[in-house]
């Protein structure tokens, strides 16, 4: 029998690390070829709610502009978002082969603490490309979560006025 792999393997498959097996697999319920393009999304927070430093902290409004779940061969292109407290795009729930490109997330409104201001994030997903994206005032603008198999690639993107770092976050992710 011949086994053909169509993507890189980012974890070692060696007996000293537990080895591996090959099984037939069919993902039931995954949607294919879904695209979201050319949109401007804006949440509507109460901007009069601030903390003692004057930061707008209302979180009774939109968390994410776009949440991608159980998708394959899908994309988000030329979408801008403002004021969401979670972020613009979250790729999650067993999504695979997803591209996010030429998008921006600005002016988030939320407390500046855990679980907030992740402009472009991937969790429980694989083979994700995020390119030519822009974000401002986030905590982790370009981030992978704890169950990200990878690879996830962030390329030619920029974040400004960042409150923390970008990259792998939350325990272990690869790629």
N, C-alpha and C positions, 0 to 999 in steps of 0.2 A: 504494500500500500504506500501511496505517496501522500505526504502532508504538505500543503502549501499554506504559508502564513502570509497574510496581506498587510501586516503592520509590524512595527518593532515590538519586541518583548522587553519590557523594562525591569523585570524581576528575574533573578537567576533561577534556572531550572536545573538544579544540581542535587544529587542525592544528599550531600552534606547539609542542604537547606530544606530538606523535605521531599525533594524530587518532584515528579509531576506525572500526570496521566492525560491522555487524550480521549475525549468523549464527544459523541454527536450532540449538538445543541441547536435548538431552534427557539428564538425569542418570540413568544406570542404576545401580541398587543402593542408592539413598538410601531410607531408611525414613521413614515419615510417621506423625504423630500418636502419638508415644510420650510417655507421661507417667510421672514418678516422683513420688510424693506421700507425705506423712505418715510419714516414717521418721526413725529416729535411728541414725546410723552411728558406730561407734567403732573406731579402730585399736587394736592392742595392743602398744605398744612396751615395751622393757625400760627402765623409768624409772630404773634404777640406773646406767645408762651416762650419765655427765656429763662436761663439759669442766672445765677449771681454774676457770672462773667459776661452775660449778654448774648450767649450762644442760643440760637433758636433750637428748642428741644422737643417740640410737639411730636408725638409719634402716633397720633390718632389719624393717620392718613396712609397713603400707599407705601407698602414695604418695597416691592420690586416692580419695575416697569414690565419686565418679561421674565417668566420662569419657564424654562424648557425642561420637559419631563418625558422620558421614554421615547426619545426621538432618535432617528438615524439619518445620516446624509441630509442634514438640515442647516439653516443659516439665519443669521440676523445681520443686516447690512444697512448702513446709513440711517441709523436710529439715534436720536438724541433724547436724553432724559434729564429732568431737573427735579430736585427736592425730594426724591424717594429716600426713605430712611434706611433701607436695606441696600439698594443699588439699582443699576439699570438692568443687567442681565445675570441670571443665575442658571447655569447648566447643571442639571441634577437628575436623579432617579434613573440611572442606567441609560443615559443618553450616550450616543457614540457617533463619531465623525461629524462634529458640529463646528461651524466656522462663525465667529463673531468678528466683523470688520467694519472699519470706518464709522465707529460709534463714539458717543461722548456722554458722560454723566457729570453734571455740575450741580453745585449748590445744595448738597444733601441737608435735610433738616432732621436732626435727631440728637439724642445724647451722644457724647463721644465715649463709648464704652463697648464691651464685647458684643459681638453679633450684629453690629451696625456698620454702615458705610463701607460695604464690600461692593464697589462699583461693578466689577466684572469678576464673577466667581464660578468655580467648577467644583462640584462635589458628587461623588457616586457616579462618575462619568469617565469616559475615556476617548482618546483621540480628538482632543479639542484644540482648535487654533483660534487665538484671539490676536488680531493684528490691526495696526494703525488706529488704536483707540485712545481716547483722552479722558482723564478724570481729574476732578479737583476736590479738595477738602475731605478726602476719605480717610479711613483707618487702614484698610488693606484693599487698595483699589484693584490690584490684579492678584488673585489669591486662589489657592486650591485648598479644599477641605480635607477632612480626615479619611474619607473613603474614596479617594481619587486614584484609580488604577494608573492613569496616565496613558500615553504621554499627553501633557497639557502644555501648550507653547504660547507664550506671550511675546510678540515681536513688534518692533517699531511702534511702541505705545508709550504714552507719557502720563505721569501723574504729578500734580503740583499741589503744594500746601498740604502735604500728607501728614497725618497724625501718628502713623506707625509705619511698618515696613510692608513690602510687597513680596509675594512668593508663596512657597509651601507654608501651610499654617495648620494648627490643630493636629498634633501628633504626627502621622506618617502619610505622605503621599509621594508619588514617584513620577518620573518622566520629565 
